[in-house]
């Protein structure tokens, strides 16, 4: 049995679940371009780009035949999911997500890691004691994502999608290891 080609993959899940990490791994393993939606969404100074410009950026980034995109931005979901062949949903336990989010936030603040368009994580106070906290965002959206993704994936408009729901890092690693490498895909593709 051969694995169907994965050419256009959307990786979704709650903030902190590991979407970007998995998208980078898929990009490397399958030889696909990686599109990070947050890089298209956030302008300098943590200013969200205007919706129409965001859609234009996403449309341009998804113009090729093969890519892996990560993010949960509903304002461009239709562009992505209509073109995708696969949606990978990282549906991990909330405790694990919050732990990963904590580690990621502390690392980014400590190293002053540059994220998108020159943005860096705000100080820890902003993450723990403000309404803009990524932790509050994760808590607010966790249940929402778990309710909405099964409904979205059952919609006729997305019947063409292969849905891969991964409930643990171990399941994700097993699934990733089961995929053919870019070299294997090239060797098995018919010559033109």
N, C-alpha and C positions, 0 to 999 in steps of 0.2 A: 504494500500500500504506500502510495506517495503522499507527502504532505502538500496540501494546496499552497501555491505561492502566496507569500505575504508581501504585498507590494505597497499598500496604503493602510497604515495602522494608526489608530487613535488610542492613546493610553490615558485613562481617566481614573479618578479616585479622589478621596479627600486630601486636602492640603497636608503634606508631610508623609503621605503613604509611599512615596518613592517613584512617582510618575516620571520625573526627569531622569532619574538614575536608570530606570528600566528602558526608557526611550533611547538613552545613549547606548545601553547595552544592545538593544535591538538594532540600532543604527550600525554599530560596529559589526555585529554578527551577520546581519543580512545585507550589509552594504547599501543601506538606505540613507537618504538625507534626513537630518534631524531638525525638526521645527519645534521651538519652544514658544508656546503662546504667550507666556509672560514677557518674553523679550519683545514681542510685537505689541503688547498691551500697555506696558509701562514706559512712559517718556521720562526724561531726566527730572529729578526732584520728586519721584514717586507720583507723577501726575498721570492719571489714566488717559490714554489717547481717546480722541473722539470716536464714537461708535462707527461712523462711516469710514474713517481712516483705518481703524482697526480691521474692519471687514476687508478693505482694499489690501492691506498688508497681508492678511491671512490668505486671501484669494491668490495673491501673487506668490506667496511662499508655497502654496499647494498646487502650483501650476505644473509641476513635473509629474511623471508617471509613477514615481516611487518615493515614499517618504514615511517617516514615523513622527507623529505629532503628539505632544503632551500638553494637557491642560483641561480645565473645566469651564471654559468661558461659553456660557449659553448663547451669547450674542453672535458667535461664529460656529456654533455646533452644526447647524444645517449645512454650511459650506463643507465642513470636515466629514460629517457622517454620510452625506450623499455621495462623496467621492471615495470614502474608505471602503476597504474590503473586510477589515477586522477592527473590533473594539476590544481592547484589553482593559478590564476593570479590576483595579487593585482594591479589593473589598476586605481590608484587614480589620482586626479588632481595634476599637477606639483607644484602648490602653497602649497598644503598640504604636499607633499613629502619634499619640501625644508624646510618647517617649522619643520617637524619631524626630518629631518636630522640635522638642526641647534640645536634643543634641545638635540638630542642624542650626537652630537659632543661636545657641551659645557659640558654636564654631564660627558662624558667619560674623557675629558681633566681635568675637575675640580676634579674628584674623582680618577684619575689615574687608572681607571678600567683596569684590566688585561683582554685582549681579548684572542687571540689564541697563544699558544706556547710562552707565556711571552710577547707578543707584547702589547703595549699600544698606544692609539691615540697620534699622533704627536702633537706638540704645535699648537695653533690656527693660528699662522702665516702660517704654512704649509698648513692648510686647506683653508685659504682665499687668500693667495698670492703666490701659487706655481702651477706648471703645474700638480702636483700630487694631487691636491685638490679633495676631495670627492664630493664637490659641483659642480666643473666643470665636473667630471665624471657623476654625476647624470644628469646634463643639457645635456651633449653629448649623453647619452644613452637613455634618456626618449623617444624621438621620435623614435629612433631605435627599442626599445622594443615594442612600440605600432604598429610599422609596421611589425616586424618580427614574433611576437607570433601568430597573426591570420594566417599567411602564414604557419608557422610550424604546427599549430594545424590542418590545412586542409590537410597536407601531408598524403598519404596513410600509410606510416610507423607508423604514430601516430593515426590512425583511431580508435584504441582500447581505447584511452584515453577519460575519462570523463573530459570535460573542464568546470571549474567553474571560470567565470570572475566576479570579485567583484570590483565595481567602487566607493565604499565609505566605511569608517569604519563602518557605520551603517549597510550596506549590509553584511559586513563581520561578524559583531556580530550576526546579524539575522541568517545567514547561519550556523555559529558555534553553536548557541543555538539550531538549528534544528537537529543537529546530535545526535545520540544516544550516551550514555556514554559507557565506557568500560564494566561496570557492566551490562548494558542493553544488550549489544552485546553478552556477555557471557551467559546471561539467555536465549536469543532467539536463540542461536546457537544449532544445533542438537547435541545430546549426542552421543558419539561414544562408 
